[in-house]
């Protein structure tokens, strides 16, 4: 990955908890860029184990639209 996100200051956090089992299903941070976004997915018990993914502008815009994201 070429981009260097500010790991402590994402644009948004995404956390999904199972209502049936009260366990975390998704725990991610998102940084929006001019080209799209970078998404980190926690892959271990803490944020020390993280996988990073890049998505394109169209997919990033889809996320923004669905969460009613406002640029600051």
C-alpha positions as a Python dict, from the first residue, in 0.01 Angstrom:
ca = {
    (1, 'X'): (0, 0, 0),
    (2, 'X'): (141, 339, -101),
    (3, 'X'): (-69, 563, 122),
    (4, 'X'): (22, 634, 482),
    (5, 'X'): (-294, 691, 687),
    (6, 'X'): (-280, 862, 1026),
    (7, 'X'): (-344, 538, 1212),
    (8, 'X'): (-486, 710, 1521),
    (9, 'X'): (-722, 944, 1332),
    (10, 'X'): (-941, 771, 1073),
    (11, 'X'): (-1229, 955, 907),
    (12, 'X'): (-1473, 694, 1035),
    (13, 'X'): (-1488, 376, 1244),
    (14, 'X'): (-1705, 85, 1137),
    (15, 'X'): (-1809, -161, 1404),
    (16, 'X'): (-2079, -421, 1357),
    (17, 'X'): (-2196, -630, 1651),
    (18, 'X'): (-2409, -943, 1616),
    (19, 'X'): (-2741, -876, 1790),
    (20, 'X'): (-2789, -1248, 1850),
    (21, 'X'): (-2452, -1330, 2000),
    (22, 'X'): (-2321, -989, 2113),
    (23, 'X'): (-1988, -1047, 1939),
    (24, 'X'): (-1803, -820, 1699),
    (25, 'X'): (-1846, -906, 1334),
    (26, 'X'): (-1654, -614, 1180),
    (27, 'X'): (-1406, -375, 1336),
    (28, 'X'): (-1256, -133, 1082),
    (29, 'X'): (-1119, 215, 1034),
    (30, 'X'): (-1159, 416, 711),
    (31, 'X'): (-949, 700, 569),
    (32, 'X'): (-1092, 875, 264),
    (33, 'X'): (-842, 982, -3),
    (34, 'X'): (-867, 1164, -336),
    (35, 'X'): (-847, 827, -512),
    (36, 'X'): (-1098, 644, -290),
    (37, 'X'): (-1030, 512, 59),
    (38, 'X'): (-809, 294, 271),
    (39, 'X'): (-983, 48, 500),
    (40, 'X'): (-810, -126, 787),
    (41, 'X'): (-959, -445, 925),
    (42, 'X'): (-850, -564, 1265),
    (43, 'X'): (-731, -921, 1220),
    (44, 'X'): (-627, -999, 1576),
    (45, 'X'): (-726, -924, 1931),
    (46, 'X'): (-592, -569, 1916),
    (47, 'X'): (-522, -298, 1659),
    (48, 'X'): (-161, -422, 1643),
    (49, 'X'): (-274, -686, 1391),
    (50, 'X'): (-431, -508, 1095),
    (51, 'X'): (-490, -575, 727),
    (52, 'X'): (-520, -279, 489),
    (53, 'X'): (-726, -257, 171),
    (54, 'X'): (-765, 15, -91),
    (55, 'X'): (-1096, 84, -257),
    (56, 'X'): (-1166, 308, -555),
    (57, 'X'): (-1347, 642, -553),
    (58, 'X'): (-1679, 493, -662),
    (59, 'X'): (-1685, 251, -367),
    (60, 'X'): (-1569, 521, -125),
    (61, 'X'): (-1845, 752, -249),
    (62, 'X'): (-2095, 469, -193),
    (63, 'X'): (-1987, 442, 171),
    (64, 'X'): (-2004, 819, 219),
    (65, 'X'): (-2352, 834, 69),
    (66, 'X'): (-2486, 552, 287),
    (67, 'X'): (-2355, 696, 613),
    (68, 'X'): (-2437, 1058, 518),
    (69, 'X'): (-2068, 1153, 554),
    (70, 'X'): (-1989, 1525, 554),
    (71, 'X'): (-1639, 1644, 464),
    (72, 'X'): (-1484, 1856, 740),
}
